[in-house]
């Protein structure tokens, strides 16, 4: 069968391409031609801007495909261009569609609800106050509806995945590189927001591709929206520990309070303007697609670390890379926080953890309390 991968040069694309080739499909990728990373499977390339209908239509004149994977581009445009041009359309959106993700203060309670299901509250809800993030969510929802309305009309069979943070080789804005470089530079500590007790759902590139291939093989995927993610999730602190450990190192974590989060936005998404906890429910994919991790996150992360050690990121050439590795600022913040902690040390009480329920060491008599007054 003929398969087209739109995008394909990012983290999950090469795995999708290779999976399709392994199945014997005739594979073409369509991308702008700006990024031609090494190591891509050897397939035919079409170069066109997938954000606009006219160049896409010109580049695809006379082309038809059995399967199209829309991994990047303007979803509403792709939905229209590939209507009646393919039999199956598997595409991706993102987590910012959920209420509280882009604008935590716009929801009550604050932020995205934990383990949000696919039918959970979206960011364009009537109860959400007007804001830039709500207007973006409106566009995202309209794009998803463009895909699904064409599915319902019979233009193709469609499945949509709301991608979380995808990690692996070639990932943009790699948090992993921020840790790897600090270890390589001999740093012994790392400043993290709120001691690293934040998390944004992750999915390895290998597992993301596995989700898409399961959808291709499934009779229950069509017309459905899924939350892909690794089965096992970690806090930012745990993620940093795993990365450093894969390099045979250890980084002490400096707890940076929320008032100073502007000094650690390199470890937060969208400059730290989004919710600090963004975990979505993947049970629907486990139920309908029988999803299980193809690779364990710790193994996928170790592979990612090895890849970046062999292919160092040219972060200085990427003007959008969020980390400037300002070690002078980091050291200043660390020193000031240590000084403040030392100032309050004499005030620290001698705390004893006491279980609230009684655990008497001898039988009570006549309603007698135990030795701890419980």
Helices and strands as residue ranges (DSSP letters): E 2-6, H 13-22, E 26-31, E 44-47, H 53-59, E 65-70, H 75-81, E 86-94, G 95-97, G 104-106, H 132-152, E 157-163, E 165-167, H 175-184, E 189-193, G 194-196, E 199-200, E 202-204, H 205-217, E 225-226, H 236-246, E 252-256, G 258-263, G 265-267, G 269-272, E 277-278, H 283-288, H 297-310, G 315-317, H 327-345
